[in-house]
């Protein structure tokens, strides 16, 4: 009996240790990704809309919610008036009554109810809202999304994320990389928010990573190249929108890699170009400051886009690569 109690205590201690180390959390996280994928694939079968559009919509909405909100299996939120119909009570879940009030809510699992808290019903309802605008091709889906969200940036974010999911055929994309090759010499510090004078008084919206000319510059995340070209301040620069509604901005590049192009889907570690000192002048201006990479991050919350400090993330990604 004593041995049994000791064994139970040992098992509990092991579970606590694994939880502290992140193993239990990782298993739970993997499970929720599996649940989501199963729901996306089921809704694809019901609507003929490719699963990665549902995944991208869900991912977008999850990443505009407050960070302290409990994570749900599906995070798509459809407003009450649209779901139940104008004048209908939100206590009535009967799918037939909702249809009588021209509500959008649908029964996705055959139980006769259209429940806005049921993930299957939510996804099936979103699918039917998309199909109101035509066949499930990319252009019709874009039109449906614009009519639902009324935001070009939201539509662009969702469509970009859908392309990433489609390419890699999974949604658990958590790898990251440091923006310059760590086998080269480099240094950086926390200078986000510092004052800048060129082009008028403004704050520094990023972190500067100083390195030699030619040091490879890499994608830190999964995303789509949304912008390339010259800028008066940033010189040769590149912008990537990732699957977490974040825009990653790389500036002062010496040049781009030959195989990099606008609209390309990238992943962590893809080489984008190299460190330079371009900018602060017309196209071709270089050498007005030491070679370095300006790396900025901008969060889109569904209504506005704002800069935030990338330094803690750079430290985290650096540790991940070096450990």
C-alpha positions in Angstrom: 0.0 0.0 0.0 2.8 2.4 0.9 4.5 1.6 -2.4 1.2 2.4 -4.2 1.0 5.8 -2.5 4.6 6.6 -3.3 4.0 5.6 -7.0 1.0 8.0 -7.2 3.0 10.8 -5.7 5.9 10.1 -8.1 3.5 10.2 -11.1 1.9 13.5 -9.9 5.4 15.0 -9.4 6.4 13.9 -13.0 3.2 15.5 -14.4 3.9 18.7 -12.6 7.5 18.7 -13.8 6.5 18.0 -17.4 3.9 20.8 -17.1 6.5 23.2 -15.9 8.8 22.3 -18.8 6.0 22.8 -21.3 5.4 19.2 -22.4 1.9 18.8 -21.1 0.9 22.2 -22.5 2.5 21.3 -25.8 0.4 18.1 -26.0 -2.8 20.1 -25.2 -1.8 22.6 -27.9 -1.3 19.9 -30.5 -4.7 18.4 -29.6 -6.5 21.7 -30.2 -4.8 22.1 -33.6 -6.0 18.6 -34.5 -9.5 19.5 -33.4 -9.5 22.6 -35.5 -8.2 20.8 -38.6 -10.8 18.1 -38.3 -13.5 20.8 -38.1 -12.1 22.7 -41.1 -11.9 19.5 -43.2 -15.5 18.6 -42.3 -16.8 22.0 -43.3 -14.8 21.8 -46.5 -16.7 18.6 -47.3 -20.1 20.2 -46.6 -19.5 23.5 -48.5 -16.8 22.6 -51.0 -14.8 25.7 -49.8 -11.2 24.7 -49.2 -10.4 24.2 -45.6 -7.5 26.7 -45.5 -10.0 29.7 -46.0 -11.8 28.7 -42.8 -8.5 28.2 -41.0 -7.3 31.7 -42.1 -10.6 33.4 -41.1 -10.5 31.7 -37.7 -6.8 32.5 -37.2 -7.4 36.2 -38.1 -10.2 36.5 -35.6 -8.3 34.7 -32.8 -5.4 37.2 -33.3 -7.6 40.3 -32.9 -9.0 39.2 -29.6 -7.6 40.4 -26.2 -4.6 38.3 -25.2 -6.1 37.5 -21.9 -9.2 35.9 -23.4 -9.4 32.1 -23.1 -8.5 30.3 -26.3 -11.4 28.6 -28.0 -11.3 25.8 -30.5 -12.9 28.1 -33.1 -12.8 31.9 -32.6 -15.0 33.1 -35.5 -17.6 35.5 -34.1 -20.8 36.4 -36.0 -22.8 39.2 -34.6 -26.1 38.4 -33.0 -28.4 40.3 -35.4 -26.8 38.5 -38.4 -27.0 35.1 -36.7 -30.5 35.2 -35.3 -32.2 37.7 -37.6 -33.5 41.2 -36.8 -36.2 41.0 -34.2 -35.5 37.4 -33.2 -34.6 36.3 -29.7 -31.0 35.1 -29.2 -32.5 32.4 -26.9 -34.0 30.7 -29.9 -31.6 28.2 -31.3 -34.0 26.3 -33.5 -32.5 26.6 -37.0 -36.0 26.7 -38.7 -37.1 29.7 -36.6 -33.8 31.5 -37.3 -34.4 30.9 -41.0 -37.9 32.4 -40.7 -36.3 35.6 -39.4 -33.7 35.6 -42.2 -31.0 34.9 -39.7 -27.7 33.6 -41.1 -27.2 30.9 -38.4 -27.1 27.3 -39.7 -27.1 23.8 -38.3 -23.8 22.3 -39.1 -24.0 19.0 -37.2 -27.6 17.9 -37.8 -29.0 18.4 -34.3 -31.6 20.9 -35.5 -30.0 23.8 -33.6 -28.0 26.7 -34.9 -25.9 27.5 -31.9 -23.3 30.4 -32.2 -21.3 28.7 -29.4 -21.1 25.4 -31.4 -17.9 25.4 -33.6 -19.5 23.2 -36.3 -22.5 25.5 -36.6 -20.2 28.6 -36.7 -18.0 27.2 -39.5 -21.0 26.0 -41.5 -22.7 29.3 -41.1 -19.5 31.2 -42.3 -19.3 28.8 -45.2 -22.9 29.6 -46.3 -22.3 33.3 -45.9 -19.4 33.0 -48.3 -21.4 30.9 -50.8 -24.0 33.7 -51.0 -21.5 35.5 -53.2 -21.0 32.8 -55.7 -18.9 29.6 -56.2 -16.1 28.9 -53.8 -13.3 30.4 -55.9 -10.7 32.8 -54.7 -12.2 35.9 -56.2 -15.8 35.3 -54.9 -14.3 34.5 -51.5 -12.5 37.8 -51.4 -15.8 39.6 -52.3 -17.6 37.7 -49.5 -14.9 38.6 -47.0 -15.0 42.3 -47.9 -18.7 42.4 -47.5 -18.5 40.7 -44.1 -15.5 42.7 -42.7 -15.6 45.9 -44.7 -11.8 46.2 -44.5 -9.2 45.8 -47.3 -6.4 45.0 -44.9 -8.5 42.3 -43.2 -9.2 40.7 -46.5 -5.6 40.9 -47.5 -4.5 39.4 -44.1 -6.9 36.5 -44.4 -6.1 35.7 -48.0 -2.4 35.8 -47.3 -2.8 33.4 -44.4 -4.9 31.1 -46.5 -2.0 30.8 -49.0 0.4 29.9 -46.2 -1.8 27.2 -44.8 -2.5 25.9 -48.4 1.3 25.7 -49.1 2.3 23.9 -45.9 -0.9 21.9 -45.5 -1.0 22.4 -41.7 -2.0 25.1 -39.2 0.5 24.5 -36.4 3.2 26.7 -37.8 5.1 27.9 -34.8 8.8 27.8 -35.9 10.7 31.1 -35.8 14.1 32.3 -36.9 16.4 35.3 -36.1 16.4 38.0 -38.8 20.2 37.8 -39.5 22.3 34.7 -39.8 23.6 34.0 -36.3 26.9 32.5 -37.5 27.9 36.0 -38.6 29.1 38.8 -36.3 26.2 41.1 -35.2 25.0 43.2 -32.3 21.7 44.8 -31.3 20.0 46.6 -28.5 16.6 47.9 -27.5 16.3 51.2 -29.4 12.6 51.0 -30.3 11.0 54.4 -29.6 14.2 56.4 -29.8 14.0 59.8 -31.6 14.8 60.1 -35.2 15.4 63.4 -37.1 15.8 62.5 -40.8 12.5 63.5 -42.6 11.1 65.2 -39.5 10.9 64.3 -35.8 9.6 60.8 -35.4 10.2 57.7 -33.2 12.3 54.7 -34.2 9.8 52.0 -35.0 12.0 49.0 -34.8 15.3 47.5 -33.6 18.6 48.0 -35.4 20.8 44.9 -35.8 24.3 45.9 -36.7 26.3 43.5 -38.9 28.8 43.5 -41.8 27.8 44.2 -45.4 26.5 41.0 -47.0 25.3 39.3 -43.8 22.3 37.2 -44.8 18.9 38.6 -43.8 16.2 35.9 -43.1 12.5 35.6 -42.7 11.6 35.2 -39.1 8.2 33.7 -39.7 5.7 32.1 -42.1 4.0 34.7 -44.2 3.7 36.4 -47.6 5.9 39.1 -49.1 3.6 42.1 -49.3 6.1 44.8 -50.3 9.5 45.2 -51.9 11.3 48.2 -53.3 13.0 51.5 -52.5 11.9 53.9 -49.7 13.4 57.4 -48.9 14.0 56.4 -45.3 14.4 52.6 -45.5 16.3 52.2 -48.7 15.8 48.7 -50.2 13.3 47.1 -47.9 10.9 44.3 -47.7 7.6 43.7 -45.8 6.1 40.3 -44.8 2.6 39.8 -43.4 2.5 36.7 -41.2 -0.3 34.4 -40.0 -0.6 36.3 -36.7 -1.8 39.6 -38.2 1.7 41.0 -37.8 3.6 42.9 -40.5 7.4 42.4 -40.4 9.5 45.2 -41.9 13.1 44.8 -43.0 15.0 48.0 -44.1 18.4 49.2 -45.4 19.1 46.0 -47.3 22.1 45.8 -49.6 19.9 43.9 -52.1 17.5 41.0 -52.4 18.1 37.3 -53.0 17.6 36.3 -56.6 14.7 33.9 -55.9 12.7 36.4 -53.8 9.7 38.1 -55.3 6.6 40.0 -54.4 3.7 37.8 -53.3 5.9 34.9 -52.4 5.1 32.6 -49.5 8.0 32.4 -47.1 9.0 30.4 -44.0 11.4 30.9 -41.2 15.0 30.8 -42.4 14.3 31.8 -46.0 17.1 34.2 -47.1 15.5 37.5 -48.2 18.7 39.5 -49.0 21.7 40.9 -47.1 22.6 43.7 -44.7 23.4 47.1 -46.2 23.3 50.8 -45.4 20.8 52.0 -48.1 18.4 54.8 -47.6 18.1 58.4 -46.4 18.0 59.6 -50.0 16.9 58.9 -53.6 17.2 55.4 -55.0 20.8 54.1 -54.8 21.8 56.2 -51.8 24.0 54.2 -49.4 26.6 54.6 -46.8 25.1 57.4 -44.7 25.2 55.2 -41.6 26.9 51.9 -40.6 25.6 48.8 -42.2 22.6 47.4 -40.2 19.2 45.8 -40.5 16.2 47.8 -39.3 13.7 45.3 -38.1 10.1 46.5 -37.3 6.9 44.7 -36.2 3.4 46.1 -36.7 0.3 44.6 -35.2 -3.1 44.8 -37.0 -6.0 44.5 -34.5 -8.8 44.6 -37.0 -9.2 48.4 -37.0 -5.7 49.9 -36.9 -2.1 48.9 -37.4 0.6 50.0 -34.9 4.2 49.5 -34.2 5.4 47.6 -31.1 8.8 46.7 -29.6 10.4 43.8 -31.4 13.3 43.5 -29.0 11.8 40.9 -26.6 10.9 38.7 -29.7 14.4 39.1 -31.1 15.9 37.9 -27.8 13.5 34.9 -27.7 14.1 33.9 -31.3 17.9 34.2 -30.8 17.7 31.8 -27.8 15.6 29.4 -29.8 18.2 29.3 -32.7 21.3 29.0 -30.5 19.9 26.4 -28.0 
